[in-house]
C-alpha cells in the first residue's frame, strides 16, 4: 500500500475520461476562482456604500417667501389628481368638456 500515489491515480483517471469531462475538469476550477473573486469584490463594494436612511421618503421644496415645504410621496398622487381636476375645470368651460372620442359634450 506504500507504493500508491494519489496524483498518479488522479492523472490516470483524467486520461481515461471522455473529452467533454476533460474540458469540464479544465474549465471548472478557473471559473470557480473567478466567481469567488467576483463575490468578494461585490461584498467589498457593498460594504463601502452608504447605508440607506430609515424613515419616510420626502422631498423638500422651496416655497414662496423662502419657506420650505415638505411633500410626502404617499400623498402626492392625490394632490396630482386634484391639480388635474382643477386644471380641467379652469381650462374647459362647463358645456365644452372633451369626450374620450374627441367630440364635445353638449
HELIX and SHEET records of a PDB file:
HELIX    1   1 UNK A    6  UNK A   16  1                                  11    
HELIX    2   2 UNK A   19  UNK A   48  1                                  30    
HELIX    3   3 UNK A   64  UNK A   66  5                                   3    
HELIX    4   4 UNK A   73  UNK A   91  1                                  19    
HELIX    5   5 UNK A   94  UNK A   96  5                                   3    
SHEET    1   A 2 UNK A  58  UNK A  62  0                                        
SHEET    2   A 2 UNK A  68  UNK A  72 -1                                        
END                                                                             
